[in-house]
Amino acid sequence: MTLSSGKRNVRRHLKSILAMMCGIGLLGSVSACGPVGTPPSANVPEGPTITIAVSNDEPGLGLDHEGEYSGFDIEVAHYVAQKLGYAHKQIVFKPANVASAVDALEQSKADMLVSALPAVTTSGTGRQFGTSKPYLIDPLGLLVPTRLEHDFTDISSLQNQNVCTVKGTADGGKIISAIPTVKIQQRDTYPQCLTALLVGEANAVAADAGILHGLASSVVEHDVTVLGDGYSSSSSQLAKTIAQVSKVRHAVMIRPSNGELTRKVNTILTDMVKDGTWQKAANTMHKDIGYSPEADLNAAMMRR
């Protein structure tokens, strides 16, 4: 055996021993088990960070795909954070559903929420969270099985029907106020409501129209339909009635403060409209999920 081949054998044995020790946790240093040459600060934000609570399961609005966030709400969050002076790497997204968003702010796990506003906008101590002007307003809508869409004609169609809504929203209460005989089922997330619809545990899902279009786009077989979305007049009549029940506002919610940051965010949202970024994000949402903000509800944000 030559000297060089002997050295190679020794190196191979050392690597094998090192791999075994890493696998059973005998090495205290994580860096010792990492790839050689990887900087310890790779992918770590430099300088101060801003943590933003967002949805991570709403296609077209807030979606996390293998660590990459995308959607209309995400574009707004990026724009606001960068205008506040944070670089892209300094923005940390924290997934939060509607029910947990307030806790994330109150417990200082997030600096702000960029999403559909939850039903509760005050802290546990009664302090009001700062809330920006809405950057998106959607009507309430219904997602139903495509094969049954023509069965939903008017309010009577929902009597004694199971409608799934998400905890933390006011959607269920608003529908009951209009249709007292409806049965509201609550789930933690919108995908859970979608599953309940697909397996027959719910007859419809209620949410804002943007969220519903995102859910519908995620079902490849097109087994679900947003009621009244270009279909028969009988179906759209119920859709119009539900749309009048509630308007869902997407805004930036901030931990209780003196209001200075809220005023800054409002100015930033105005700039987002003026420079065309808002419309660009809206165009992308339409391309991704086939939904565009309703002009009459979003006139303030569409005005150039």
Summary of the structure (lengths in Angstrom):
residues: 304
radius of gyration: 24.3
end to end distance: 79.0
largest distance: 89.2
contacts: 968
relative contact order: 0.15
helix: 43%
strand: 21%
